[in-house]
Amino acid sequence: MKKLTQYLLLASLSSLSFIAHSGEETLTENPSTGLLKDTFVVTYDYDDFSDKVNNADVLFIPADYQTQAAFFLRCRPFFTNFSVEFLERADNLKESDGSYENDSPKFAKHGYIYDTEHDLKIKTDGDSERMDISVGGQNNHLSKHFKTDIKKSAGLLGMSFHFTFNYQEMPSFRSVGNTSEAEDAFTLLNRALKQQTPLIFELGGRNQAQDRMFSLDTKRMKTAVPQNVIDFCFSKRQLRD
């Protein structure tokens, strides 16, 4: 009984220690009692004593999903996923025979009916890169991270493209590296933040879908997002060789 009591005490102290050493924070740039619009939302957990960030999500919700994009950074110890999401009319993406180009049918179970490469130019003051990027369209609209007042309809698709930045902290037994597209996006994102200039995405349209231009306001991001979160997500990280 004495050993059991000691074990329970140690377990209790261990739990208290964890609580004392870690915290979670959610910051909303423009709070609202209704649906959030035109705002950064940051959620992260950290060590209380060192302020070291362990995980973070940085989300920008636009004022108008029809013409603007949502930006989402999912930041973890070994990698960061950077996604750009917007809306498109499904009919605009149809081929002449009424079908949808879909290079990744395995995503159909997630509601994807469209997936193919688009031309993309990423630019910031003084530098730019062109690339082909895979863009997907799914009938679940935007991902669960983005709550919108746009009613779900069969004719509206949630579109997205993304980059994964794999960092040096990635365990050695994992052979994953970085694509040239991810390397370019990472370099330009850091440059835009350092220069406090917008990071602009010029996405080529397909079929009847028009060309799109989306802009990430890095100056606003630096004000709305804590510096230790930005550092953890990308600015103080090194891509895996």
C-alpha positions as CSV (number, residue, x, y, z in Angstrom):
1,M,0.0,0.0,0.0
2,K,2.9,2.3,0.8
3,K,4.5,1.7,-2.6
4,L,1.1,2.3,-4.3
5,T,0.7,5.6,-2.5
6,Q,4.2,6.7,-3.4
7,Y,3.5,5.8,-7.1
8,L,0.3,7.8,-7.1
9,L,2.1,10.7,-5.6
10,L,4.9,10.6,-8.2
11,A,2.3,10.3,-11.0
12,S,0.5,13.3,-9.5
13,L,3.6,15.3,-9.3
14,S,4.6,14.4,-12.8
15,S,1.2,15.6,-14.1
16,L,1.6,18.8,-12.2
17,S,5.0,19.3,-13.6
18,F,3.7,18.9,-17.1
19,I,1.0,21.4,-16.5
20,A,3.5,23.9,-15.0
21,H,5.9,23.5,-17.8
22,S,3.5,23.8,-20.8
23,G,0.9,26.2,-22.0
24,E,-1.5,26.8,-24.8
25,E,-2.4,30.1,-26.4
26,T,-5.0,31.1,-29.0
27,L,-4.7,34.6,-30.5
28,T,-7.2,36.2,-32.8
29,E,-6.3,39.4,-34.6
30,N,-9.9,40.6,-35.2
31,P,-12.2,38.8,-32.7
32,S,-15.8,38.4,-33.6
33,T,-18.9,37.0,-32.0
34,G,-19.9,35.6,-35.4
35,L,-17.9,33.9,-38.1
36,L,-14.3,35.2,-38.2
37,K,-13.3,37.2,-41.3
38,D,-10.3,39.2,-42.4
39,T,-8.2,38.0,-39.5
40,F,-5.2,36.0,-38.4
41,V,-5.8,33.2,-35.9
42,V,-2.8,31.7,-34.1
43,T,-3.0,28.6,-31.9
44,Y,0.2,27.2,-30.3
45,D,1.6,25.3,-27.3
46,Y,4.8,26.1,-25.6
47,D,7.1,25.6,-22.7
48,D,6.3,28.0,-19.9
49,F,9.9,28.6,-18.8
50,S,11.7,28.8,-22.1
51,D,8.8,30.0,-24.3
52,K,9.9,27.3,-26.8
53,V,7.1,26.6,-29.2
54,N,6.2,22.9,-29.6
55,N,3.4,23.1,-32.2
56,A,1.6,25.9,-33.9
57,D,-1.2,26.6,-36.4
58,V,-1.3,30.0,-38.2
59,L,-4.4,30.7,-40.1
60,F,-5.4,33.8,-42.2
61,I,-9.1,34.0,-42.9
62,P,-10.0,36.4,-45.8
63,A,-12.9,38.8,-45.9
64,D,-14.1,37.2,-49.2
65,Y,-13.4,33.6,-50.1
66,Q,-14.8,34.1,-53.6
67,T,-11.9,36.4,-54.6
68,Q,-9.3,36.0,-51.9
69,A,-7.4,33.1,-50.5
70,A,-7.0,31.6,-47.0
71,F,-3.5,30.8,-45.8
72,F,-2.7,28.0,-43.4
73,L,0.6,27.1,-41.7
74,R,0.6,23.8,-39.9
75,C,3.9,23.9,-38.0
76,R,5.3,20.8,-36.3
77,P,8.8,20.0,-34.9
78,F,10.0,18.3,-38.1
79,F,8.0,20.1,-40.8
80,T,5.6,22.9,-41.8
81,N,2.8,22.6,-44.2
82,F,1.9,25.8,-46.0
83,S,-1.5,25.7,-47.8
84,V,-3.3,28.2,-49.9
85,E,-7.1,27.7,-50.2
86,F,-9.8,29.4,-52.2
87,L,-13.2,28.8,-54.0
88,E,-13.9,28.1,-57.6
89,R,-17.1,27.2,-59.6
90,A,-16.9,23.6,-60.6
91,D,-18.2,24.2,-64.1
92,N,-15.2,26.5,-64.8
93,L,-12.9,23.5,-64.5
94,K,-14.7,21.0,-66.8
95,E,-13.1,19.6,-69.8
96,S,-14.8,19.9,-73.2
97,D,-16.4,16.5,-72.7
98,G,-17.8,17.5,-69.3
99,S,-15.3,15.6,-67.2
100,Y,-12.8,16.8,-64.7
101,E,-9.1,16.3,-65.0
102,N,-8.0,14.3,-62.0
103,D,-4.4,13.1,-61.7
104,S,-4.9,11.8,-58.2
105,P,-8.0,9.7,-58.0
106,K,-6.9,8.3,-54.7
107,F,-8.1,11.5,-53.1
108,A,-11.7,10.9,-54.3
109,K,-12.6,9.5,-50.9
110,H,-11.9,13.0,-49.4
111,G,-14.3,14.6,-51.9
112,Y,-11.7,15.6,-54.5
113,I,-13.1,15.5,-58.1
114,Y,-10.3,17.6,-59.6
115,D,-6.6,17.5,-59.4
116,T,-4.0,18.6,-61.9
117,E,-1.0,20.9,-62.3
118,H,-1.3,24.7,-62.8
119,D,1.3,27.3,-63.6
120,L,2.3,29.3,-60.5
121,K,4.5,32.3,-60.1
122,I,5.5,33.3,-56.6
123,K,7.0,36.7,-56.2
124,T,8.1,39.4,-53.7
125,D,10.0,42.6,-54.1
126,G,13.0,41.9,-56.2
127,D,12.6,38.2,-56.7
128,S,10.3,35.6,-58.2
129,E,10.0,31.9,-59.2
130,R,7.9,30.0,-61.7
131,M,6.8,26.4,-61.2
132,D,4.1,23.8,-61.8
133,I,2.0,23.1,-58.8
134,S,-0.7,20.5,-58.2
135,V,-4.1,22.1,-57.5
136,G,-6.9,20.1,-56.1
137,G,-10.6,20.8,-56.0
138,Q,-13.0,19.1,-53.6
139,N,-16.7,19.3,-53.0
140,N,-16.4,19.6,-49.3
141,H,-15.5,23.2,-49.9
142,L,-12.8,24.6,-47.7
143,S,-11.1,22.4,-45.2
144,K,-12.5,22.1,-41.7
145,H,-10.1,24.8,-40.5
146,F,-12.0,27.5,-42.3
147,K,-15.6,28.3,-41.3
148,T,-17.5,30.4,-43.8
149,D,-20.9,31.7,-44.3
150,I,-21.0,30.6,-48.0
151,K,-23.6,27.9,-48.3
152,K,-22.4,24.5,-49.5
153,S,-23.5,23.8,-53.0
154,A,-22.7,21.1,-55.6
155,G,-21.4,23.8,-58.0
156,L,-18.7,25.2,-55.7
157,L,-15.4,23.6,-55.0
158,G,-12.8,24.2,-52.3
159,M,-9.5,24.6,-54.1
160,S,-6.0,24.2,-52.6
161,F,-2.3,23.9,-53.3
162,H,0.4,23.5,-50.7
163,F,4.1,23.2,-49.9
164,T,5.8,21.0,-47.3
165,F,9.0,22.3,-45.7
166,N,10.9,19.4,-44.2
167,Y,13.5,20.6,-41.6
168,Q,16.8,19.3,-40.4
169,E,15.2,18.1,-37.3
170,M,13.5,15.3,-39.3
171,P,14.5,11.9,-37.9
172,S,17.4,10.3,-39.9
173,F,15.4,7.1,-40.5
174,R,12.9,9.1,-42.6
175,S,14.1,9.6,-46.2
176,V,11.8,12.5,-47.0
177,G,13.4,15.6,-48.6
178,N,12.3,18.8,-50.1
179,T,11.0,19.5,-53.6
180,S,12.5,22.4,-55.6
181,E,9.1,24.0,-55.5
182,A,9.1,23.9,-51.7
183,E,12.7,25.2,-51.5
184,D,11.7,28.2,-53.7
185,A,8.5,28.9,-51.7
186,F,10.5,28.7,-48.4
187,T,13.2,31.2,-49.7
188,L,10.6,33.7,-51.0
189,L,8.5,33.5,-47.8
190,N,11.4,34.3,-45.6
191,R,12.5,37.1,-48.0
192,A,9.1,38.6,-48.0
193,L,9.0,38.5,-44.2
194,K,12.4,40.0,-43.9
195,Q,11.6,42.8,-46.4
196,Q,8.1,43.3,-45.0
197,T,6.7,43.0,-48.6
198,P,3.7,41.0,-49.8
199,L,4.2,37.4,-50.9
200,I,2.2,37.2,-54.1
201,F,0.9,34.0,-55.8
202,E,-0.1,34.3,-59.5
203,L,-2.0,31.1,-60.3
204,G,-2.7,30.2,-63.9
205,G,-6.3,29.2,-64.7
206,R,-7.5,26.1,-66.5
207,N,-10.3,25.8,-69.0
208,Q,-12.9,28.5,-68.0
209,A,-11.3,29.2,-64.7
210,Q,-9.6,32.6,-64.7
211,D,-6.1,33.4,-63.6
212,R,-5.9,34.2,-59.9
213,M,-3.7,36.4,-57.8
214,F,-3.4,36.0,-54.0
215,S,-1.4,38.1,-51.6
216,L,-0.1,37.2,-48.2
217,D,0.6,40.4,-46.1
218,T,3.8,39.5,-44.3
219,K,4.0,42.9,-42.6
220,R,0.6,42.3,-41.1
221,M,1.5,38.7,-40.2
222,K,4.6,39.9,-38.3
223,T,2.3,42.1,-36.2
224,A,-0.4,39.6,-35.6
225,V,1.7,36.4,-35.1
226,P,4.1,36.2,-32.1
227,Q,7.8,36.2,-33.2
228,N,8.6,32.9,-31.5
229,V,5.8,31.2,-33.5
230,I,7.1,32.7,-36.8
231,D,10.6,31.6,-35.8
232,F,9.3,28.0,-35.1
233,C,7.2,27.8,-38.3
234,F,9.9,28.9,-40.8
235,S,12.1,32.0,-40.1
236,K,14.6,30.3,-37.8
237,R,14.4,26.8,-39.4
238,Q,16.7,25.2,-41.9
239,L,15.5,22.9,-44.7
240,R,16.7,19.4,-44.7
241,D,19.5,18.8,-47.2
